[in-house]
Amino acid sequence: MLEILELLQGNSRLTMGQIAVMTGRDEDEVRKIIAKLEADKTIIKYFTLINWEKAGVEKVSALIEVKITPQRDVGFDAVAERIYRFPEVKSVHLMSGAYDLTVFVEGVTMKEVALFVATKLATIEHVMSTATHFVLKTYKQDGFVFEDREKDKRLVITP
């Protein structure tokens, strides 16, 4: 089962037949395992990683550190839930360290992201402070290098 998950995480476009060959299992067995993993939400979603800059689409991404006051009986969960329900929010993580949550946000312009932070995020009850860091360039995401510029650095040897 873990082998199937690792294969799908590396390439979600693999067919049942390809996974069967790679794992040495029967194709029907692979189909049943994947169906079970989807049903119990172990596999949550299949997605495509896109280099939007190369596609000519302007997007602004920001990492926002959020310090919050935990609530009685629910801790950080209730505030995190309020935050992740905004469509601008792409991911929310509970962290150790100086801040409690990291929130990844996408927008069309820096101003749009800044207004989201000022009018929606910072005004949530129990949010004590925020620190916004705009992403200037993405080199690697989800284990994939966006533009591998590494060239052959070996010296040319001639006789």
N, CA and C atoms as a LAMMPS dump frame, in Angstrom:
ITEM: TIMESTEP
0
ITEM: NUMBER OF ATOMS
477
ITEM: BOX BOUNDS ff ff ff
-5.0000000000000000e+02 5.0000000000000000e+02
-5.0000000000000000e+02 5.0000000000000000e+02
-5.0000000000000000e+02 5.0000000000000000e+02
ITEM: ATOMS id mol type element x y z
1 1 1 N 0.83 -1.19 0
2 1 2 C 0 0 0
3 1 3 C 0.879 1.26 0
4 2 1 N 1.911 1.317 0.851
5 2 2 C 2.789 2.486 0.897
6 2 3 C 3.508 2.692 -0.43
7 3 1 N 3.868 1.598 -1.069
8 3 2 C 4.547 1.674 -2.358
9 3 3 C 3.637 2.333 -3.398
10 4 1 N 2.37 2.003 -3.378
11 4 2 C 1.401 2.597 -4.302
12 4 3 C 1.255 4.088 -4.02
13 5 1 N 1.176 4.442 -2.756
14 5 2 C 1.063 5.859 -2.388
15 5 3 C 2.282 6.648 -2.862
16 6 1 N 3.468 6.099 -2.678
17 6 2 C 4.688 6.787 -3.108
18 6 3 C 4.73 6.952 -4.627
19 7 1 N 4.306 5.937 -5.348
20 7 2 C 4.268 6.037 -6.808
21 7 3 C 3.293 7.122 -7.256
22 8 1 N 2.11 7.148 -6.668
23 8 2 C 1.11 8.16 -7.031
24 8 3 C 1.544 9.562 -6.641
25 9 1 N 2.239 9.692 -5.523
26 9 2 C 2.716 11.011 -5.111
27 9 3 C 3.751 11.533 -6.11
28 10 1 N 4.566 10.64 -6.649
29 10 2 C 5.565 11.034 -7.639
30 10 3 C 4.972 11.322 -9.007
31 11 1 N 3.899 10.604 -9.374
32 11 2 C 3.257 10.797 -10.67
33 11 3 C 1.818 10.294 -10.597
34 12 1 N 0.89 11.196 -10.414
35 12 2 C -0.52 10.806 -10.26
36 12 3 C -1.156 10.38 -11.581
37 13 1 N -0.432 10.471 -12.68
38 13 2 C -0.971 10.07 -13.982
39 13 3 C -0.676 8.615 -14.326
40 14 1 N -0.01 7.9 -13.419
41 14 2 C 0.25 6.484 -13.677
42 14 3 C -1.07 5.733 -13.801
43 15 1 N -1.126 4.803 -14.731
44 15 2 C -2.338 4 -14.896
45 15 3 C -2.318 2.844 -13.9
46 16 1 N -3.469 2.227 -13.717
47 16 2 C -3.548 1.056 -12.834
48 16 3 C -2.602 -0.041 -13.324
49 17 1 N -2.529 -0.201 -14.651
50 17 2 C -1.648 -1.203 -15.237
51 17 3 C -0.181 -0.932 -14.937
52 18 1 N 0.211 0.335 -15.07
53 18 2 C 1.603 0.694 -14.784
54 18 3 C 1.941 0.457 -13.316
55 19 1 N 1.03 0.835 -12.422
56 19 2 C 1.259 0.623 -10.992
57 19 3 C 1.333 -0.865 -10.685
58 20 1 N 0.485 -1.65 -11.323
59 20 2 C 0.496 -3.099 -11.114
60 20 3 C 1.853 -3.69 -11.504
61 21 1 N 2.367 -3.286 -12.652
62 21 2 C 3.664 -3.787 -13.11
63 21 3 C 4.767 -3.345 -12.153
64 22 1 N 4.737 -2.093 -11.728
65 22 2 C 5.79 -1.546 -10.87
66 22 3 C 5.783 -2.15 -9.468
67 23 1 N 4.626 -2.608 -9.015
68 23 2 C 4.526 -3.171 -7.66
69 23 3 C 4.445 -4.692 -7.647
70 24 1 N 4.304 -5.287 -8.822
71 24 2 C 4.179 -6.741 -8.896
72 24 3 C 2.838 -7.248 -8.399
73 25 1 N 1.812 -6.397 -8.46
74 25 2 C 0.462 -6.781 -8.033
75 25 3 C -0.447 -6.943 -9.243
76 26 1 N -1.595 -7.525 -9.013
77 26 2 C -2.628 -7.66 -10.027
78 26 3 C -3.311 -6.293 -10.203
79 27 1 N -3.72 -5.95 -11.427
80 27 2 C -4.344 -4.655 -11.708
81 27 3 C -5.635 -4.454 -10.912
82 28 1 N -6.444 -5.5 -10.753
83 28 2 C -7.674 -5.39 -9.954
84 28 3 C -7.356 -5.117 -8.489
85 29 1 N -6.305 -5.74 -7.981
86 29 2 C -5.889 -5.507 -6.596
87 29 3 C -5.472 -4.049 -6.409
88 30 1 N -4.725 -3.515 -7.368
89 30 2 C -4.302 -2.105 -7.313
90 30 3 C -5.528 -1.198 -7.326
91 31 1 N -6.477 -1.497 -8.214
92 31 2 C -7.705 -0.695 -8.319
93 31 3 C -8.462 -0.687 -6.984
94 32 1 N -8.575 -1.834 -6.327
95 32 2 C -9.279 -1.941 -5.037
96 32 3 C -8.54 -1.184 -3.938
97 33 1 N -7.216 -1.295 -3.919
98 33 2 C -6.418 -0.588 -2.903
99 33 3 C -6.59 0.927 -3.06
100 34 1 N -6.499 1.407 -4.288
101 34 2 C -6.633 2.852 -4.532
102 34 3 C -8.041 3.324 -4.19
103 35 1 N -9.055 2.552 -4.532
104 35 2 C -10.44 2.924 -4.201
105 35 3 C -10.616 3.033 -2.688
106 36 1 N -10.033 2.108 -1.937
107 36 2 C -10.121 2.145 -0.475
108 36 3 C -9.397 3.373 0.076
109 37 1 N -8.21 3.67 -0.471
110 37 2 C -7.437 4.837 -0.025
111 37 3 C -8.158 6.15 -0.33
112 38 1 N -8.878 6.194 -1.435
113 38 2 C -9.673 7.383 -1.768
114 38 3 C -10.882 7.487 -0.847
115 39 1 N -11.522 6.364 -0.563
116 39 2 C -12.725 6.358 0.282
117 39 3 C -12.416 6.789 1.709
118 40 1 N -11.273 6.346 2.256
119 40 2 C -10.954 6.712 3.645
120 40 3 C -10.148 8.01 3.752
121 41 1 N -10.032 8.734 2.624
122 41 2 C -9.378 10.048 2.553
123 41 3 C -7.876 10 2.824
124 42 1 N -7.256 8.813 2.63
125 42 2 C -5.796 8.757 2.656
126 42 3 C -5.274 9.464 1.415
127 43 1 N -5.892 9.176 0.266
128 43 2 C -5.649 9.952 -0.952
129 43 3 C -6.736 11.019 -0.978
130 44 1 N -6.312 12.26 -0.842
131 44 2 C -7.272 13.355 -0.738
132 44 3 C -7.618 13.936 -2.097
133 45 1 N -6.586 14.146 -2.933
134 45 2 C -6.828 14.777 -4.224
135 45 3 C -5.63 14.537 -5.129
136 46 1 N -5.877 14.48 -6.419
137 46 2 C -4.814 14.421 -7.41
138 46 3 C -4.671 15.831 -7.979
139 47 1 N -3.43 16.266 -8.218
140 47 2 C -3.272 17.615 -8.737
141 47 3 C -2.084 17.699 -9.686
142 48 1 N -2.036 18.8 -10.409
143 48 2 C -0.959 19.088 -11.34
144 48 3 C -0.206 20.301 -10.824
145 49 1 N 1.104 20.221 -10.79
146 49 2 C 1.937 21.345 -10.368
147 49 3 C 2.266 22.166 -11.612
148 50 1 N 1.906 23.439 -11.595
149 50 2 C 2.055 24.296 -12.771
150 50 3 C 2.997 25.447 -12.456
151 51 1 N 3.901 25.727 -13.373
152 51 2 C 4.755 26.905 -13.283
153 51 3 C 3.986 28.046 -13.941
154 52 1 N 3.217 28.784 -13.149
155 52 2 C 2.342 29.828 -13.685
156 52 3 C 3.125 30.948 -14.356
157 53 1 N 4.322 31.218 -13.871
158 53 2 C 5.151 32.265 -14.471
159 53 3 C 5.465 31.914 -15.922
160 54 1 N 5.792 30.649 -16.16
161 54 2 C 6.096 30.191 -17.511
162 54 3 C 4.844 30.213 -18.395
163 55 1 N 3.674 30.034 -17.787
164 55 2 C 2.414 30.072 -18.537
165 55 3 C 1.957 31.501 -18.809
166 56 1 N 2.706 32.483 -18.288
167 56 2 C 2.375 33.883 -18.527
168 56 3 C 1.295 34.432 -17.617
169 57 1 N 1.022 33.734 -16.509
170 57 2 C -0.006 34.177 -15.576
171 57 3 C 0.67 34.818 -14.362
172 58 1 N 0.269 36.025 -14.064
173 58 2 C 0.825 36.741 -12.91
174 58 3 C 0.048 36.355 -11.654
175 59 1 N 0.749 35.802 -10.687
176 59 2 C 0.16 35.476 -9.391
177 59 3 C 1.12 35.96 -8.317
178 60 1 N 0.552 36.37 -7.214
179 60 2 C 1.357 36.781 -6.076
180 60 3 C 1.089 35.8 -4.949
181 61 1 N 2.155 35.268 -4.388
182 61 2 C 2.041 34.342 -3.266
183 61 3 C 2.702 34.956 -2.049
184 62 1 N 2.152 34.636 -0.898
185 62 2 C 2.729 35.143 0.341
186 62 3 C 2.633 34.096 1.429
187 63 1 N 3.635 34.078 2.28
188 63 2 C 3.622 33.263 3.485
189 63 3 C 3.345 34.239 4.624
190 64 1 N 2.319 33.954 5.39
191 64 2 C 1.945 34.84 6.483
192 64 3 C 2.085 34.084 7.785
193 65 1 N 2.898 34.637 8.68
194 65 2 C 3.038 34.063 10.016
195 65 3 C 1.963 34.695 10.888
196 66 1 N 1.226 33.863 11.608
197 66 2 C 0.108 34.36 12.411
198 66 3 C 0.292 33.91 13.86
199 67 1 N 0.238 34.86 14.76
200 67 2 C 0.282 34.564 16.192
201 67 3 C -1.141 34.683 16.713
202 68 1 N -1.619 33.626 17.385
203 68 2 C -2.995 33.636 17.877
204 68 3 C -3.038 33.22 19.342
205 69 1 N -4.143 33.551 19.968
206 69 2 C -4.406 33.098 21.324
207 69 3 C -5.255 31.846 21.229
208 70 1 N -4.764 30.721 21.748
209 70 2 C -5.578 29.504 21.658
210 70 3 C -6.858 29.632 22.475
211 71 1 N -7.903 28.963 22.013
212 71 2 C -9.187 29.004 22.694
213 71 3 C -9.341 27.791 23.608
214 72 1 N -10.068 27.982 24.668
215 72 2 C -10.321 26.902 25.603
216 72 3 C -11.049 25.755 24.909
217 73 1 N -10.628 24.546 25.164
218 73 2 C -11.197 23.294 24.659
219 73 3 C -10.943 23.013 23.172
220 74 1 N -10.591 24.014 22.365
221 74 2 C -10.349 23.764 20.949
222 74 3 C -8.945 24.179 20.512
223 75 1 N -8.197 24.835 21.381
224 75 2 C -6.834 25.243 21.052
225 75 3 C -6.778 26.156 19.85
226 76 1 N -5.962 25.778 18.886
227 76 2 C -5.763 26.584 17.68
228 76 3 C -6.726 26.217 16.559
229 77 1 N -7.412 25.091 16.702
230 77 2 C -8.209 24.535 15.607
231 77 3 C -9.32 25.458 15.107
232 78 1 N -10.031 26.099 15.995
233 78 2 C -11.163 26.944 15.579
234 78 3 C -10.696 28.138 14.756
235 79 1 N -9.603 28.774 15.168
236 79 2 C -9.083 29.92 14.414
237 79 3 C -8.509 29.438 13.082
238 80 1 N -7.798 28.318 13.095
239 80 2 C -7.252 27.769 11.85
240 80 3 C -8.372 27.464 10.86
241 81 1 N -9.475 26.927 11.355
242 81 2 C -10.609 26.62 10.482
243 81 3 C -11.195 27.888 9.868
244 82 1 N -11.327 28.935 10.647
245 82 2 C -11.838 30.205 10.094
246 82 3 C -10.921 30.704 8.987
247 83 1 N -9.61 30.552 9.196
248 83 2 C -8.636 31.044 8.218
249 83 3 C -8.666 30.205 6.949
250 84 1 N -8.663 28.871 7.065
251 84 2 C -8.563 28.054 5.85
252 84 3 C -9.824 28.062 5.005
253 85 1 N -10.904 28.616 5.495
254 85 2 C -12.143 28.705 4.704
255 85 3 C -12.122 29.848 3.682
256 86 1 N -11.181 30.789 3.801
257 86 2 C -11.074 31.866 2.811
258 86 3 C -10.534 31.299 1.503
259 87 1 N -11.12 31.68 0.355
260 87 2 C -10.65 31.14 -0.927
261 87 3 C -9.218 31.559 -1.277
262 88 1 N -8.746 32.665 -0.751
263 88 2 C -7.378 33.125 -1.024
264 88 3 C -6.328 32.231 -0.369
265 89 1 N -6.734 31.518 0.673
266 89 2 C -5.809 30.704 1.463
267 89 3 C -5.591 29.361 0.775
268 90 1 N -4.334 29.047 0.499
269 90 2 C -3.98 27.789 -0.165
270 90 3 C -3.585 26.712 0.835
271 91 1 N -2.983 27.078 1.959
272 91 2 C -2.654 26.09 2.993
273 91 3 C -2.448 26.785 4.336
274 92 1 N -2.676 26.024 5.396
275 92 2 C -2.497 26.506 6.769
276 92 3 C -1.806 25.4 7.552
277 93 1 N -0.771 25.778 8.294
278 93 2 C -0.005 24.806 9.078
279 93 3 C 0.169 25.304 10.503
280 94 1 N -0.036 24.43 11.491
281 94 2 C 0.278 24.723 12.884
282 94 3 C 1.777 24.51 13.046
283 95 1 N 2.452 25.479 13.634
284 95 2 C 3.913 25.458 13.699
285 95 3 C 4.408 25.556 15.14
286 96 1 N 5.636 25.144 15.336
287 96 2 C 6.316 25.434 16.596
288 96 3 C 7.152 26.683 16.36
289 97 1 N 7.527 27.363 17.412
290 97 2 C 8.374 28.545 17.257
291 97 3 C 7.66 29.825 17.62
292 98 1 N 8.116 30.92 17.045
293 98 2 C 7.627 32.25 17.413
294 98 3 C 6.189 32.509 16.976
295 99 1 N 5.759 31.87 15.902
296 99 2 C 4.392 32.05 15.414
297 99 3 C 3.652 30.729 15.486
298 100 1 N 2.331 30.806 15.538
299 100 2 C 1.51 29.605 15.703
300 100 3 C 1.107 28.974 14.38
301 101 1 N 0.74 29.797 13.426
302 101 2 C 0.277 29.293 12.133
303 101 3 C 1.091 29.919 11.007
304 102 1 N 1.32 29.143 9.942
305 102 2 C 1.787 29.732 8.692
306 102 3 C 0.65 29.556 7.695
307 103 1 N 0.361 30.624 7.003
308 103 2 C -0.746 30.651 6.056
309 103 3 C -0.173 31.028 4.693
310 104 1 N -0.414 30.188 3.69
311 104 2 C 0.014 30.492 2.331
312 104 3 C -1.183 31.032 1.571
313 105 1 N -1.001 32.211 0.967
314 105 2 C -2.086 32.929 0.297
315 105 3 C -1.668 33.24 -1.135
316 106 1 N -2.64 33.229 -2.054
317 106 2 C -2.394 33.651 -3.434
318 106 3 C -3.366 34.752 -3.807
319 107 1 N -2.882 35.692 -4.615
320 107 2 C -3.717 36.77 -5.12
321 107 3 C -3.192 37.229 -6.46
322 108 1 N -3.86 38.205 -7.054
323 108 2 C -3.447 38.719 -8.352
324 108 3 C -2.366 39.782 -8.192
325 109 1 N -2.489 40.602 -7.142
326 109 2 C -1.509 41.665 -6.897
327 109 3 C -1.076 41.653 -5.438
328 110 1 N 0.036 42.332 -5.156
329 110 2 C 0.499 42.462 -3.771
330 110 3 C -0.529 43.223 -2.938
331 111 1 N -1.139 44.216 -3.547
332 111 2 C -2.148 45.001 -2.841
333 111 3 C -3.329 44.124 -2.437
334 112 1 N -3.752 43.237 -3.332
335 112 2 C -4.865 42.335 -3.013
336 112 3 C -4.525 41.452 -1.811
337 113 1 N -3.311 40.908 -1.785
338 113 2 C -2.89 40.069 -0.663
339 113 3 C -2.797 40.902 0.61
340 114 1 N -2.238 42.101 0.51
341 114 2 C -2.113 42.982 1.677
342 114 3 C -3.49 43.351 2.238
343 115 1 N -4.45 43.622 1.354
344 115 2 C -5.81 43.936 1.808
345 115 3 C -6.473 42.731 2.467
346 116 1 N -6.201 41.528 1.943
347 116 2 C -6.722 40.317 2.575
348 116 3 C -6.213 40.218 4.012
349 117 1 N -4.917 40.444 4.187
350 117 2 C -4.329 40.359 5.529
351 117 3 C -4.931 41.419 6.437
352 118 1 N -5.027 42.645 5.947
353 118 2 C -5.499 43.758 6.777
354 118 3 C -6.986 43.69 7.1
355 119 1 N -7.804 43.273 6.136
356 119 2 C -9.257 43.337 6.347
357 119 3 C -9.889 42.027 6.778
358 120 1 N -9.286 40.901 6.424
359 120 2 C -9.901 39.613 6.753
360 120 3 C -9.129 38.834 7.809
361 121 1 N -7.828 38.688 7.607
362 121 2 C -7.034 37.841 8.497
363 121 3 C -6.763 38.507 9.844
364 122 1 N -6.241 39.706 9.822
365 122 2 C -5.855 40.389 11.061
366 122 3 C -7.052 40.756 11.938
367 123 1 N -8.243 40.796 11.359
368 123 2 C -9.429 41.196 12.128
369 123 3 C -10.13 40.02 12.811
370 124 1 N -9.649 38.797 12.576
371 124 2 C -10.256 37.626 13.204
372 124 3 C -9.978 37.657 14.706
373 125 1 N -11.028 37.367 15.474
374 125 2 C -10.872 37.313 16.928
375 125 3 C -9.829 36.263 17.29
376 126 1 N -8.977 36.558 18.232
377 126 2 C -7.884 35.726 18.733
378 126 3 C -6.615 35.812 17.885
379 127 1 N -6.629 36.538 16.748
380 127 2 C -5.397 36.777 15.992
381 127 3 C -4.697 37.958 16.646
382 128 1 N -3.494 37.702 17.154
383 128 2 C -2.746 38.742 17.864
384 128 3 C -1.858 39.555 16.925
385 129 1 N -1.197 38.883 15.964
386 129 2 C -0.331 39.598 15.03
387 129 3 C -0.093 38.755 13.795
388 130 1 N 0.355 39.439 12.735
389 130 2 C 0.703 38.76 11.489
390 130 3 C 2.012 39.333 10.968
391 131 1 N 2.729 38.538 10.209
392 131 2 C 3.928 38.995 9.5
393 131 3 C 3.859 38.394 8.102
394 132 1 N 3.818 39.261 7.09
395 132 2 C 3.635 38.814 5.712
396 132 3 C 4.963 38.826 4.969
397 133 1 N 5.244 37.721 4.283
398 133 2 C 6.452 37.574 3.471
399 133 3 C 6.006 37.217 2.055
400 134 1 N 6.294 38.097 1.095
401 134 2 C 5.91 37.833 -0.286
402 134 3 C 6.93 36.929 -0.958
403 135 1 N 6.447 35.965 -1.74
404 135 2 C 7.315 35.064 -2.491
405 135 3 C 7.763 35.803 -3.746
406 136 1 N 9.075 35.934 -3.917
407 136 2 C 9.602 36.641 -5.076
408 136 3 C 9.829 35.7 -6.261
409 137 1 N 10.266 34.47 -5.973
410 137 2 C 10.505 33.488 -7.032
411 137 3 C 10.467 32.103 -6.406
412 138 1 N 9.882 31.156 -7.119
413 138 2 C 9.844 29.77 -6.652
414 138 3 C 10.867 28.961 -7.432
415 139 1 N 11.777 28.337 -6.698
416 139 2 C 12.796 27.496 -7.318
417 139 3 C 12.402 26.026 -7.293
418 140 1 N 11.782 25.612 -6.183
419 140 2 C 11.406 24.215 -6.016
420 140 3 C 10.132 24.164 -5.191
421 141 1 N 9.204 23.289 -5.584
422 141 2 C 7.957 23.133 -4.85
423 141 3 C 7.526 21.68 -4.905
424 142 1 N 7.09 21.171 -3.773
425 142 2 C 6.623 19.788 -3.677
426 142 3 C 7.632 18.784 -4.247
427 143 1 N 8.916 19.09 -4.061
428 143 2 C 9.969 18.181 -4.489
429 143 3 C 10.391 18.33 -5.939
430 144 1 N 9.802 19.279 -6.674
431 144 2 C 10.117 19.439 -8.085
432 144 3 C 10.801 20.773 -8.345
433 145 1 N 11.915 20.743 -9.061
434 145 2 C 12.646 21.946 -9.431
435 145 3 C 11.938 22.577 -10.622
436 146 1 N 11.666 23.876 -10.543
437 146 2 C 10.937 24.554 -11.613
438 146 3 C 11.792 24.756 -12.861
439 147 1 N 13.011 25.249 -12.697
440 147 2 C 13.901 25.448 -13.841
441 147 3 C 15.281 24.996 -13.423
442 148 1 N 15.699 23.862 -13.934
443 148 2 C 17.007 23.327 -13.59
444 148 3 C 18.035 23.94 -14.531
445 149 1 N 18.78 24.889 -14.021
446 149 2 C 19.756 25.602 -14.842
447 149 3 C 21.156 24.993 -14.732
448 150 1 N 21.263 23.891 -14.018
449 150 2 C 22.576 23.276 -13.833
450 150 3 C 23.094 22.749 -15.159
451 151 1 N 24.256 23.211 -15.533
452 151 2 C 24.878 22.772 -16.78
453 151 3 C 26.026 21.836 -16.447
454 152 1 N 26.467 21.15 -17.43
455 152 2 C 27.599 20.249 -17.263
456 152 3 C 28.823 21.095 -16.929
457 153 1 N 29.362 20.907 -15.726
458 153 2 C 30.473 21.727 -15.255
459 153 3 C 31.823 21.027 -15.417
460 154 1 N 31.822 19.9 -16.131
461 154 2 C 33.093 19.202 -16.349
462 154 3 C 33.945 19.963 -17.35
463 155 1 N 35.238 19.885 -17.172
464 155 2 C 36.169 20.535 -18.103
465 155 3 C 36.273 19.691 -19.365
466 156 1 N 36.348 20.372 -20.481
467 156 2 C 36.511 19.7 -21.743
468 156 3 C 37.963 19.284 -21.872
469 157 1 N 38.19 18.04 -22.198
470 157 2 C 39.554 17.54 -22.359
471 157 3 C 39.748 17.19 -23.822
472 158 1 N 40.791 17.76 -24.418
473 158 2 C 41.078 17.456 -25.809
474 158 3 C 42.457 16.806 -25.902
475 159 1 N 42.657 15.925 -26.889
476 159 2 C 43.962 15.258 -26.988
477 159 3 C 45.064 16.156 -27.473
